[in-house]
Amino acid sequence: MKEKQLTTTVLHADRRDCIEHGAIHKPIHVSTEYAYDDARELAAVFQGKPGYTYARQGTPTTAALENKITLLEQGKGTVTFATGMAALSAIFLTLLRKGDHLISSSYIFGNTNSLLGTLTHFGIDITFVDPSDAASVSSAIRPETRMVFVETIANPGTQIADLEKIGLLCRDHNLVYVVDNTLTSPYLLKGRDVHAALVMNSLSKYICGHGNALGGSITNTGLYDWSTYANIYDDYKKGSPDSWGLTQIKKKGLRDMGGTLSAEAAHKIAVGAETLALRMNQACSNAFALARFLQSHPGIASVRYPGLADHPQHELATRLFGGRYGALLGVELIDGIDCFDFLNALDVVILATHLGDSRTLSLPVAHTIYYEMGAQRRAQMGIGDNLLRISVGIEDEVDLINDFAQALDRCMGK
């Protein structure tokens, strides 16, 4: 039988797992504990046999979602967390130790940057590089380097990492390659296709897509030989080495740290994932149309969008993402237009912090999500006071363009 495509696979994932009563969705399991008639069976699950004991370590509902994410990423296994930040924290805090060296993109999301700052207090050294140039990663590698971390598309500057070349570099140097796939989702890019060892998705964004649930996931691609990684605890060196890294993340990062995804949120995310491809197609199409409109408007100083021919990594994005360019825009207003007045003039667009919602969202970057970085670091990242982040949704294209047009006209006195 031929392999099914992405949407078909996700739509039918639950029912093929023999759900009780013929349901097509995995039920929401809210039990905190799971009982066994035989104490030996209970002990066996504690010792590694598949099953459930305490909901902090997962439920049948989170397991069903994990199966869907694994199918989306074509990986070997997935662990879910309460948020994307909890997932990233689990990766760094369970796989890195004092004295290790991490290479990271210099364009990473503000909260992730804050997390990496915390890691330095635990004795982990970090070098920030320009990920659009694989040579900058190569020059940063040291004997104590253990991991390389990049995002597929930077937020809000939209810089594109040279993902495949970095992946080959990590393979040659036996480094754990961690890719944050949030802004592309598995629909535009699969981590294994760029040789990633681990893929993080903030499930709150495009995979859920409706702004009604928080969640994060880590997927093991199966491409890394964890038997060669120095920081795996002896307790987790059981079974195939392919699973050792993810097992350690689950035991130390989920069980011990407690960043558990609730069954209710897992169910919402799982249902949202069913329409991922449909929503991404519309959002990407809208973003491209809006980017071209804004690029030609006299009230706009610059538009940062990988789909535009003048984007520094346009050709790279075309090759990596198959002719779709995501739904995030960085838009800078000309001097003389107050960014707050402009945002307040919008009607369709929602003024809120989030990404990947089915609704279009915007905010002033320097004054909100990057405010704590300070002016000097913002300047280094090219974040000016008039830069807006726009997460484009699935509204009708004409309504979005008309909304931006009327707001610009109002602010320019037309």
Disulfide bonds with the S-S distance in Angstrom:
none
